[in-house]
Amino acid sequence: VEITKKDYETIYRIEYKVCKEFNVSLDSVLSKDRKMNEAMARSFIIYILHKNHQIPASKISKRYNCTRRNVFWHLRKVDGLIATSRIYKNMYEKVCNS
């Protein structure tokens, strides 16, 4: 599965917005770092790319060096956070509307 130039443009734009919102570096998000802010930012990026921009899990897994199964785990995680936490819902809306 090849990530197209258009996909990369979308990915970079979303990564920038989410990293800014979570106050983390893109390098830390792309690493296997498990610190809370980095891990949460990574999950939000994956969620937004898949849910809002219809980028397939196979392309997302390639970009973040994880399995497709792991991508779906991130989707369920963020879905639950947005449904139950006003803070995360507001963060999601802020990133999507900026």
Secondary structure as GFF3:
##gff-version 3
##sequence-region A 1 98
A	DSSP	alpha_helix	5	22	.	.	.	ID=ss1
A	DSSP	alpha_helix	26	30	.	.	.	ID=ss2
A	DSSP	alpha_helix	36	51	.	.	.	ID=ss3
A	DSSP	alpha_helix	57	63	.	.	.	ID=ss4
A	DSSP	alpha_helix	68	84	.	.	.	ID=ss5
A	DSSP	alpha_helix	86	97	.	.	.	ID=ss6
###
